[in-house]
Amino acid sequence: MAKHLCPTSSSRLTIDLGAIRDNYRLIAARIAPAMCSAVVKADAYGLGAARVAPMLRDAGCGIFFVAQLGEAIALREALGAGSEILILNGVDPGGERLCADHGLIPVLNSLSQVERWRTLARERGTALPAALQVDSGMSRLGLDARSVATLADDAAFTREVSLRLLMTHLACADAPGNSANEAQLARFALARARFPGVPASIANSGGSFLPEEFHCDVARPGIALYGVAPSALAEGLRPVATLAARVIQIREIEAGTGVGYGLDYIASERRRLATVGIGYADGWPRHLSNVGAVWHQGTRLPITGRVSMDSLTVDISALPDEALAEGDFVELLGPSQTLDDVAGEAGTIAYEILTQLGRRHERRYVDGAQICA
Ligand SMILES: *Cc1c(COP(=O)(O)O)cnc(C)c1O
């Protein structure tokens, strides 16, 4: 049972599983009759795949994507048999047996990945399931048009590999007006025509909010499940993660006093400061030195000086004297400050802030107002 006050951790990450469920349902309803899978790579974007994936399975999700074999094996443990687990990066050389033995489905991205999977199928004398990724313009992962044609014309390929999904990935799904999206859709249609009857998938979160022709048979949302709008078209997603950290010490400094490493902040007048128990080792970006803020009941408390490994210092002069005491929590992610706000100030994207949130936070899973065991 998660505790309300955990004295062993200076920060607390609260993850609303109910909000993830609602976001899943919102996307699933939007793309129906296409099926909605869930991307839970990188430990469900840092929020805990072992908690998130079983909840989504119970909400009706039958297909899960991770990036690597190790993640897929751990996810199989969490989900048990019955769910389809696909590995976006495919399998590195030598991992094929492990992949097949755990009933996992590799996304085959190159002819050599295809060849290694076929070799195992021939060895075992049975067709092995796989997805095939086509490069429709992003130049990251997937087969080019010529390799797609080669495989489509190879009768032995369809005997050795049981093709479950034909997929591609959009480079600009977060920019609904970008003509690259239509161009990728057109190139993907050519590949689909080569594999009639095989279910197709192109949409990530951003693609799920593009017009219907992008939804195909299966959508693969990630970030939207975790409450971040992938584009201006996405409305109604609920925030999932809130982060708070404790005040460790409060002090007053005189004009001219420096703060933190390098004395990068010099007070221009008398200030009240609070040192807060969270730092870059917890995933709070050092780029927020002298730039970002934390919040207390709607009041912005600017970061003074550099973010340290385990702490940062904020100016609390705007608060009444007794408003904050040692041990109190201040808000880092929540109603006053979103992931997108923080990412913008740190010069990055919400994905990076979320996936970097560290291992020291007390993690509390809730479902609305209910604390989960
Ligand atoms: C990460 C990833 C997704 C999910 O992307 P979001 O933008 O988080 O929705 C979908 N498909 C592929 C191939 C990915 O790598």
The ligand as a MOL file (V3000), in Angstrom:
LIG
                    3D

  0  0  0     0  0            999 V3000
M  V30 BEGIN CTAB
M  V30 COUNTS 15 15 0 0 0
M  V30 BEGIN ATOM
M  V30 1 C 7.1390 5.5420 -30.2260 0
M  V30 2 C 6.3820 5.0740 -31.3980 0
M  V30 3 C 4.9830 5.2150 -31.4480 0
M  V30 4 C 4.2110 6.0200 -30.4320 0
M  V30 5 O 4.4640 7.3890 -30.6850 0
M  V30 6 P 3.6910 8.5520 -29.9170 0
M  V30 7 O 4.1150 9.7830 -30.6160 0
M  V30 8 O 4.2030 8.5100 -28.5100 0
M  V30 9 O 2.2540 8.2640 -29.9800 0
M  V30 10 C 4.3070 4.6280 -32.4970 0
M  V30 11 N 4.9750 3.9690 -33.4750 0
M  V30 12 C 6.3230 3.8450 -33.4800 0
M  V30 13 C 6.9890 3.1290 -34.5920 0
M  V30 14 C 7.0800 4.4110 -32.4470 0
M  V30 15 O 8.4120 4.3280 -32.4710 0
M  V30 END ATOM
M  V30 BEGIN BOND
M  V30 1 1 1 2
M  V30 2 1 2 3
M  V30 3 2 2 14
M  V30 4 1 3 4
M  V30 5 2 3 10
M  V30 6 1 4 5
M  V30 7 1 5 6
M  V30 8 2 6 7
M  V30 9 1 6 8
M  V30 10 1 6 9
M  V30 11 1 10 11
M  V30 12 2 11 12
M  V30 13 1 12 13
M  V30 14 1 12 14
M  V30 15 1 14 15
M  V30 END BOND
M  V30 END CTAB
M  END
